[in-house]
């Protein structure tokens, strides 16, 4: 097994770069959450970032159905679900606190039109049946009922799959013409060219009317696993929480910085590093 890539400690993240940030994109599972739930320190970090005027957008492989409660309950501008395919946002998405009043309506927007989604959904169910038939112990993710644009096989949340079987799931999805990626808990597959990076570009335009690529050095991304590679590759301010260690041998494009703490505590560490240089001295 090759050695894990060397990463810079978060303390080496330049102060002037942190001071210029306007927003943070973040993964959810095992980045914001610990053992499946958000911890008080990570939730407080989200509140603090929003109150400091930064945009905070979660980008996840989770289903759009599962993500609805996150969008309603956490202080985020939006959640981009199913690896970039669909987003949940509020009509007043820039408010600094969770939007729960009747004037702020939650809406879904998609990267694919309705006929394309319907055709792809039918094809994906066929692939899911093939995976369950051919891969021993394979199970659909428990949030599958809430999925509209992808399928997910559980390998690390409520079920366990060995690496060889995870690789088999990926091969089947790719053989069926799907995009496939592995998160810390699921193997996701979908039809379409979107991914987390495409989703970030899309939601920046749709929600904030900004072109991400023109100012990407003013955004940070926080993640924890293989399916964050496209974000690690393109964001100079890419940070991994410490629990990325088990994935590093298989990551071609590692992040630039690494927190000392794992999961939600690691995200809180990132937020503290950003906010420390924004407060008056």
N, C-alpha and C positions, 0 to 999 in steps of 0.2 A: 504494500500500500504506500503510495507516495506521501511525502510529508505535507501537512496542511500549509497553505500559503501564509506567508508572514503578513500580519495586519498591523496597522498603526494603532496604538492606544488612543482612546478618545481624547486624552489630555493633549495630544499633539494636533488636534483640530484647530487651525489658526483662529485667533480671536476676531480679526477683521472679517474673515469669511462668515463666522457665526453671527456677527453683528449685522451683516447685510441680508440675512435670510428673511424671506417673506412668507414662507410656508413649509409645511412638513407633510410628506406622504408617508403612510405607514401600513405595513401588514398588520393583521389582527392576531391570528392564532400563534401562540408561543412567542409573540412579539409584544403585543399589548396584554395578552392574557397569560395566566399561570394556572395550570390544571383546569383549563376550560373556562375560567372566569377572570374578569378584569379585577386587578387588585387595587386597593385604595390609593396607593402611590401612583400607579399608572393613570387612574381616573383623574386624580388631582393634577397630574402633569398635563393632561389634555385641557382641563379647565385653565390652567396657568398659561399655556401656549395661546389659547384663544383670547384670553383677557389681555395678553400682551400684543394682540393685533395680528397674530400669524394665522394664516389659513391652515387647517388640519383636515386632511382627506385620507380616509382609510381605503386601501385597495386590497381585496381579499379573494381567495378562491372559494369562499363560502357561498352558499346559495343566497339568492336575492330574498327569499322568504325568511331565512335565518337572519339576514342583515337588517331587516326592518326594525327589529327591537333595538339593535345597536344604533341605528340612525336616530330613532326616537329618544333613546335614553342617554346617549353619550354626547359630549360637546364637540361634535365634528361638523364640518361644513357639508360633507357628503360621504357616502360609502359607495365605492365602485366594487361591485360583486362579480362573481363568476369569471374571475381573471380578465376583467376589462370589458365584458359584454353589456352590462346593465348597471345603471347607477340609480341610487336613491338620494333625493335631495328635497329640501324644504323650499317653499316659496320665499321664505326669509332666511336663506341658508347662511347668511353672514352674521346672524345674531351671536353674541358671545356665549350664550347658555343653550342647553337643549331646548328645542322648539316643541312645546306641548300645547300651545293655545290653538283655538279653532281657526285663527286667522292665518296660521302657517301650515299649509297643506303639504303632505308628503306625496311626491310623485315619482314615477319610474320613467327613465328614458333609456333607449336601447341604441346600440350601434348597428343592429340589423333590422330590416323591416319585418312586419308581421308574417308575410308569406314565407320569407326565408327562415324565420325562426320556427315556423310550423313544420316546414320540410326537414330542417335539421333536427328538430326534436324527434321526429319519427325515426330518422336514421340512427340517432344516438341511442334510442331504446334497443334497437337491434344489436348495436355494438355492446351495450351493457349486458344483454342476454348472452352474447358470445363470451364475454369475459367471465361471467358467473358460471358458465358451462365448462370453460376450459381451464380456468385457474383455480386450483384447489384452495379452499378456505376464503375465496374472495367474497366480499360483501359490499353492497351499496352503502354509501355514507348515510347516516341517519337523517341528514338534512336534505335527502334527495327529493322528497315531496315538494320542497320549495324551490327546486331548480328549474329554470326555464331555458337556459342556453348551453348547458354542459351536463356531463355526468361525472360522478365522483365515486371512487372505490376507496373504502376505509382501509388504511394500513397502519394507523397509529393512534386513533382516537378511542374507538370501542372495540376494534379488532386489531389483530397483529398479522402482518404479512412479512415473510422473510425477503431480503433484498432480491433474491432470484425471482420471486413471484411478483414483486413490484415491477421489476424489469420486464417480466412477461406481460403484465397488464399494459405497460407503456408500448411494447412491441405490437400488441394486438390493436391498440388504438391507432398507432401510426400506420399499421398495415391497412386499416380501414379509412385512411385518409384524414385522420383527425390530428389536431394539435394535441400534445400531451405534456403534462408537467407534474412534478412531484413536490408537494408541500410537506410540512412536518407531520401532517395527519392524513392527507388524501392524495390519491392519484386522480387528476382532473383531465378530462378530454373534451374537446369541442371542435365544431366546424367553424372556420372563419380565420381571418388573419390577425385578429385582435389578441392582445396579451396585456400584461399589467402596464407596460410602457405606453402602448396605444391608448389604454384606458386613462392613464394620467394625462396625456396630451388632450384627449377628448374632453374630460371633465374640466380641465383648466379653461378650455375655450367655452364650454357650455355654461359653466357655473360662474366663472370669474372673468370671462372675456379676455383671457391672457393667452399668449403663445408660449407654451412651456419651453420649447427648444431655444427661444430667444433669450431666456433668462434662467436657464436650468441651474446655473451656478448659484442662484439665490434660493434654491429649494434643497431640502434634504430628504433622503429616503431611509427608512428604518425597516429592516427585515431580519429573517432568521433561517432561511432554508433555500433549497435548490430552485424553487420557482420564483425566487427574488433575483435571480441572476441578471435578467434583462435590465432590471432597475439598477443593480450594482454596477453594471457595465456602463450605463449612460449618465449616472449621477456622480459627479465628483465628490459631493457630500453624501456618500453612501455609508451607512453604519449598520453593523450587525450586532444584535444582542449576543451575549457570550454563548448561549446554547446552540449557536450555529456550528460549534466545534464538530459535531458528529457528521455534518454534511460537507465540511470543507474539502475532504479528499476528492469528492466528486464534483466540485464547483470549478468551472473553467474561468469564470469572471467573479472573483471575490470582491467583497466590499473594501472600502479604503480604511475604515476605522472600526474598532471593536470596543464594546463596553466591557467593564469588569463584571457587571451583574447580568444575570439571565432574565429572560422573559420580561414581565411587566416592570420589574425593578431596573432592568437595563434600559427600557424606554424612558423611565423616570430619570435615569442618569443622563440620557440624551437631552431631554427637556431642560434639565438643570444646567447643562453646559451651554445651551442656547440662551436661557434666561439670565444666566449670570452676567453676560456681557451686554444685556439690554437694560438692566436696572441702573439707576443713577449711582455713581460712585460716591 
